[in-house]
């Protein structure tokens, strides 16, 4: 409630005072994320960047055992669970030993988080975290300043792999309402000077406003663009549609918080001339994958204990244990994402198992009439340059609504091509309906779901396990 009141107050301020507020908030965030302990954590993390595989796995397993011992001593839920099943953390040698423990569901954390709190962390040391989610699945839990800085050290290690330094100016395209929705005229951005960010609104990226975004980017020339892939791809689609560009070559484009789709990669490459770099992480700190300069996603084995539970067709559910957060330990936490794994090592020389792709959340699959779950539908739109944005909606198995935002040059040829591409993948039995909209609905945090489904979760998981 306090957060909502502060946001309402902020949105009523004049622009210059909103910039002051963004600077104050930016200073607070910088002090938290990059505070006193951060540099030491970053230095240690970078020393581990090229450790041999066996050494990084030994490090992970040692951290895991110590973390589980902490859970057994200080967390009511794990104390009772370990005693009941006679599980001894001191006997844990590797990830395989975790199979004796149940998978922890997000719904359980949402409903029982008090019993997951450690008795060892005083209230004054707890930091309240709220994840956004995209379908009402947000989560509240506690962490610590120490855990936050360890996580940001891993994230900055990945950025520095690519040459991004802490003082680099960044054009940020996220989901926060930093500009009032009702605002009709520029500026559609605010400044965070301590964080060296230009905060661009994701809610005003419309054809009649694109020139103002372009003008600001041309004026400031930030070398680094970062944000939700759906927003950066939308900006890219506008640039392609208007046959314009931002007037300079950015050095880096990084994306996070959403699954990166193939059509988004193509749009960003075409508009900005570089390939986006992705990173996989979450506030729960239960898993982290970092992309190297070879384009491979490395599991950050030194940050969390990540398991992959086989599904079908060579894909796996991602399950993780967050051994940096001593306040709310999450052991074998089911993140809800689906991944495919690589079988070889990377020539970059960094350790860690490889992830070839993040297939998105289980809810990002559509269900055909025969019960088949079909993912990676984004490939259909990969070469559809006259479509600005697309979203799939399902209310029952075997029926797909395709919601489209047309580009300026969209025609019947594009529609026929789209239908043909769908038919190649879903067959003739699936009902296909195309709906044209002016814009797609995002979550309150600005995120965009590629698949929106009203099919009950239990039925979705029933098909998935079949």
Helices and strands as residue ranges (DSSP letters): H 2-11, H 15-33, H 38-47, H 53-74, H 76-85, G 89-91, G 95-100, H 106-112, G 113-116, G 123-125, E 127-130, E 140-143, H 145-161, E 170-173, E 189-192, E 197-200, H 210-220, E 224-227, H 229-241, E 252-255, H 262-272, E 277-280, E 289-291, E 297-299, E 305-310, E 315-321, E 333-341, E 354-361, G 362-364, E 366-367, E 373-374, G 377-381, E 387-394, E 399-406, H 412-426, E 431-436, E 451-453, H 457-465
